[in-house]
Amino acid sequence: MSLTKVGGDLLKQPLTIGTGVTISSDGINASGIITATSFVGDISQATGAAAGLGTALSQDQSNPLNKIYYTDTVLSIGSTQTVNPPDSSNIAYTQYAEIAVDEGFDLIVEDGDDLIPDILGLSTETAGLLSGAGGRIRADQFTNKAGTGAPSFPNGVNVTGVVTATSFSGNITGDVTGNLTGNVTGDLTGNVTSSGISSFSGELNVGAGKSIRLYGATSGYSEIVAAAGSASTTFTLPANGGSASQYLQTDGAGVLSWQTVTSTNTFGFTSLGETATTSGSGSTVSGIPSNATEVIIILSDISCSNTTTPHLLLQLGDGSIDTGNNYRWSISYGGSYQATGGQPHIRLIDTDASGTGNVYSGIIRIIPGTSNIQGHFVTHYHNGTSVWGVFLYTGGTTLDRVSISSASVFDQGKYEVLHNGQS
């Protein structure tokens, strides 16, 4: 086919050549195939052809820059687009290093397809296994294809910045620094380091064979280890810090309480400690075990202020001191003998005729029985008078407390209670 020059007047109207070519002032529109030795000029707007490496830096074929190309860094998407390669492929790619999706629009990648930005690997970002792994897709929100749920990352997500989420579900591998608030469900392996207070609203479970270490302020630690194969045990701590020299005691069911250290002598008796009688008119000592078969009370340097009725009185009780008329006693002093029954106490000293009495030594022995409690006592006055007696208590067969009191007020003195029971 030869070319014929057409004057400008003829192009005022479109000129149709054959059935496939139309020439007008807008250009040549060919519906068939155009074959030429070469094409010269800008074809960047051409459609239906491969995109190529990019745009040449020069359109002059003789210029070396014609063989050097560039691609804009950002591919801007201003409308909703769907990436869906034909069935012959499942990978779409672009040489653009970044894809920016404008607000209000979506970039959708069909299920089973991949979109690889920066396929040429020109980005300055770190490249991974695929050459395009260094590219970026920029958008304010990412969703699944339907826009109704979260996207899936089947090979994981590597994040070098900050991840902010309203909730998290799944496994965490690696170090977590910063504050963690909310509920954590699952296994935690590794160390938890906190400079503040870590609060647990539920149970803190430590794995089998593991321990709890409490580190000191400068060095060392105290470790709590459960016995291997031990049964489930719950320990309930006391409500306060106790007193000096006290120890923790269990009730056998794991309930702990503070108890005062008592001494045990060589005869197998346990002391409940000494009690002063220098204030008030009486005092009570409790803590005698129910299995005690013998109780001893040692009196020392007791004096009363009243010169007419400085009686020394003993009362017993189980749960509370019995002040009823359940005591019978007989007493001998200064050559006199007195017996009485149905009294609210046992009178250990009766000095109505001799004035104020001082007990420099004295001992009371109490023996619980199957039907009552019996006992006897011996005391010694400052004037050389000795007093001895026996007594019977019919109000019960066990006791957990005793009371020493006076019809007047104590000036001085103390007493010690010992028992042979087992707590």
PyMOL commands that set and color helices and strands:
alter all, ss='L'
color gray80, all
select helices_A, chain A and resi 9-12+64-67+131-134
alter helices_A, ss='H'
color red, helices_A
select strands_A, chain A and resi 15-17+21-24+27-30+55-56+69-70+74-77+81-83+91-93+98-101+107-109+114-116+136-138+211-215+221-225+246-250+256-260+270-276+282-286+295-304+312-317+327-333+336-343+346-349+358-359+361-368+373-380+386-393+401-406+410-419
alter strands_A, ss='S'
color yellow, strands_A
deselect
rebuild
show_as cartoon
